[in-house]
Amino acid sequence: MNLPQIVSPSEWLAARKELLRREKEFSRTRDSLNADRRRLPMVRIDKDYRFTGPDGEVGLLDIFDGCQQLVLQHFMLDPSRHECGSCRAMVESLGAGVPEHLRKRDTVFAAVSRAPYPTLRTMREAKGWTFPWYSSYGSDFNYDFHVTLDPAVAPPNYNYRDADELVAAGFEWMMDYAGEQPGISCFLRDGDEVFHTYSTFGRGVEVMMTGLHLLDLTALGRQEEWEEPKGRAPVAYPAGSIFST
């Protein structure tokens, strides 16, 4: 194992203060980026998307549950019941506290999957989850937000890349792929009008993976193959395998 160098307390403090300087710089950069995210324009949702929840059929406005903002997880669960481990980890990281905190800022969290609602209800009850979870089965919602890909329905488009850009970035496999992909979308309500303000995909969904952020603070890190320095952990796991069942 390539463990950290052993140094004196004074040497450690000097190295830590230099890293702290960079951490503070990163925090300021992140604050600036967050401000720019809030400055993004928004798009009015004109299509009448229909979902199914515990009380039957609802619209997107209903999912706000009276709040001004909606943070929506595109949970990968298709009609064949193929479940995504990382999506499961995302909602399990929420616990009961995070939705309560969001509510204090007039914001609600919910998840949407393409599987029929009875499938969601069964899984939700089995796992003891309490977050609102809706089915978009039979609607265009997942396709329009590019979290269900199917070349028979629409040309590949994911994480703001069209087919040519995906191929150039090394995602040739998406050209023939039919299935789900993860994402998080944010919506704003102004009266009865709903607006799409933000979506993130790929590694952007790590914002909900608390365990990874805590591992990032440790000497061994996530213990995944791509991380530096090499040889730090006794076993280097494939990326994302921490969420495998």
N, C-alpha and C positions, 0 to 999 in steps of 0.2 A: 504493500500500500504506500502511496505517495502522500504521507501525512504532512501537515503544516510544519514549517521550520520551528524548532524550539529556540526561543530567545529570552532575554531578560525582560522583566516587567517594564523597564523604561523603553526598551526597543519596541515592545508590543504597543505601548501607549503612543509612541511616535507614529507607528504604522496605522494604528487605529484612528488617530486624529487626521491623518492624511485621507483615509477612507471616508471619515466623517465629512471632510470638506467636499469630497466628490458626492456623497450622499445628499448633502444640503444643496449642492448644485443641481443634482437630479430632481430633488423635490421642487426647486424653483422652476425647472424645465417642465415638470409634470403639471404644476399649477398653471403655467402659461398654456400648455397643451389643453388642459381642461377648460380654460377660458375660451380658447379657440373652438373647442367642441361645442360650447354653449352658444357660440356665435354662428354656428352652422345654420343655413336656411332650413326650412321645413317644407314638407310636401303634404297637401291635403289628401286624406284618404276618401276617395269618392266611391270606391267599390263597396257594396254591401256584403262584406264577408260574414258568413254564418258559422257559428261554432256550436258544439254541444257540451254542456256542463251538467252539474248535478241537478239543476232546475230545468233542464231541457235546452231548447235552442236559444242562443243569444247572439247579439252582434258585438263588434269590437268595442263599441261605446260601453256596453254592459260590463265588460271585463274590467273597466276602470273602477267599478264598485264605488262610484261617487268621488274618487280622487281625481286630481288634476293630471297626474302623470302615471304612466304604466311602464314598468320594466318587464319585458316579456322574454322568457327563455324559449328558444326553439329546441325543444327536447326531442332527441332522435329516437323515435319509436314509431315504426311503420306498421301498416296493417298486418304484416306477418309476425309481429311481436318481436322483431329484432331490436334489442335494447342496447343503448350505448353506455358503457361503463363510465366514461368521463361525464356524460350528462347526469348520470345518477350521482356521481361525486359532487357535481355542482349544486344540486338541490339539497344533498345531505349536508353540505357546508353551510347552508342557510340556517338550519335549526329553526327555532321559533323566534329568536331574537331579531334577526335581520329584517324580516317582514314587519315586525313591530316598529323597528327604527325607521324604516321607510315610510310607514304610515304617519309618523310624526312630522314628516315633510310632505304630506299630501301625495304620497306616491305608493302605488300598489305593485306587488310582484305577482306574476302568474306565469304558467308554462302552457305551451301549445304543442301538441303532437298530431301526427296524421293518422295514428291508429284510432279505430272507433272508440267512442267513449266507454263502453262496457269494459274494454281492455284496460283503459286508464284507471277506471274505478277499482277494478280488481287488484291492480298493481299498487295503487295508492293505499288501499285498505290493508293489503298484505304487508307493506313496508311501514305503515303507520305515518305516512306523510300527511301534512295538513295544508300545504300550499294549494291555491286554486290551480286546477289543471283542466284544460279544455281540449276537445278534439276538433281538428280542422278537416276531418274526413269528408271527402266529397266537394271541398271548396278549392279555390285557386290560391289560397293564402300562402301555403308553403312554397308553391311554385313561383308566385310573384315576389316572394322575399328570398328566393334562391337558396332555400334550405332543403328542398326536395329537388333533386336533379334527375332528369329523364330525357335523353335525346329524342325520344318519340314525342315528347310534349313541347320542348323548347331547346334551343342550342345551349350547350354547357355555359354556365356563368356562375362563378363563386368567388367570394371575397373581392368583388369589384374587378374581376378579370373575365374577359370574354374567352372564347375557345382558343384563339391564337395566343393570347397572353398566358393562358393556363399552360399551353404546350411549351411556350418559351420559358416558363418558370419551372418546368419539370413535372407538370401534372398531367401527362398524357393519359393516364388511367381514367381521368375524369371525362374523356371524350365519349366513352361507351358506358360510363357508370350510370346506373339507375338506383337511386336510394337517397337516404337522408344525410344531411350535414349539420353541424352544430352552429348556433348563432345566438346572439342577444340583440333584441331590438327595443328601442325606446319610443314612446308615443306621448304626445301632449294633447290635452283636451282644452278647447276653448268653447264653453257652452256645450252644444251638442255636436260641434265639429271636432274631428280627430285628425291629428297631424303626425306624420312620421318624422322624427328628428334625428335618429341615429341607429345604426346597426353595426355590429362587429362580428367577425367570424375568425376561423383559424385560432391562432394563439390569443386573439383578443378575448376569447371566452375564459381565459385563465383568471380574469378578474373575480370569478366566482369560485375558484379553486383555492380555498384558504390553506389547505395542507401544503400545496406547492410553495406558497409564499413563505410559510414558516420554515420549510426545508431549505429555502434559499438563504436563510439566515445562518445555517449550520455549516460546519467545516466540510461535511460530506455532501452537502447539497441534495439535489433530487436523486442522485446516484443513477443518472441516465447516461447513455452512451455518448451523447453529443456534448456533454459538459466538459469544461476545463477547470482545473488541470486534470489531465488524463491520469488514471491510476489512483485517484484519490479514494474511491470507495472500493471495498473488497469485491463487489459485484456491480457491473455496469449494466443496467436494465434498459430495454427498449423504451423509447419515449412514450409516456402515457400508460405504461404497463402497470403502474401503481393502482390504476382503476380497474384492472381486470378482475373478473370474478374467479 
